[in-house]
Amino acid sequence: LWLAHPDELIDQALAEAGKIIGAAQCGRLQGKEDGGSKSFVVASVQTLAREKRMGKFVAKLFAQGRKLALVVIDETHHATASSYRKILEGLGCMTATGPLVMGLTATFERHDEADLMEVVEEVAFRLSLKDALKAVILSKPKSASFDVQLDLGSIAVKGSDYDEIALARGLMSTAPYKATLRAVVAHTRLLRTLIFAVSVDHARALARDLRRLGLKAASVDAETPKEHRRAV
């Protein structure tokens, strides 16, 4: 069983597993789709966290005389959430007779200081950024910095990171915002570029004003329809 949340990760897991064991062996458990009887099942966390769907899935396994051997959690740093815990408990994970749980994540540390080790008992393998670059798994980055005229000392801190609302407000104030636009236009006009904005409003504003400056730009957030997201 492979647990994932966004549609893109569910699609990706199904596609890659299909290449290895054949698409006929792979099933999707999401919304109205019920492929829970397949050998390799990719389930939406939102779907399987529902009590009725969990009961139906477990009952089907029992009726077929099958037992889960492995549960993979994609983006494990979300696994401390109640929805994930509910699924793990419903499947009998973390018990002597339950399935093995394996987590995958690129961001093991959480800013809210939630303890992932409550869900994952040990780190079996870790690939550092340095080792990934050395093995040429990742391309060596070329970095550059630009003064956007924002005093970070004036931004409130929440936990171990800047307060998102305060940081967005600061970056969207006149001087920092215009400096950001100038830097993007000056250095990325001929390059495909991905900008990580602080908030949804920040992302939408940047896309709108970059278009006004002659660049092709679009924003993507949780509310973006799947079709539009793929087109972008």
Disulfide bonds with the S-S distance in Angstrom:
none
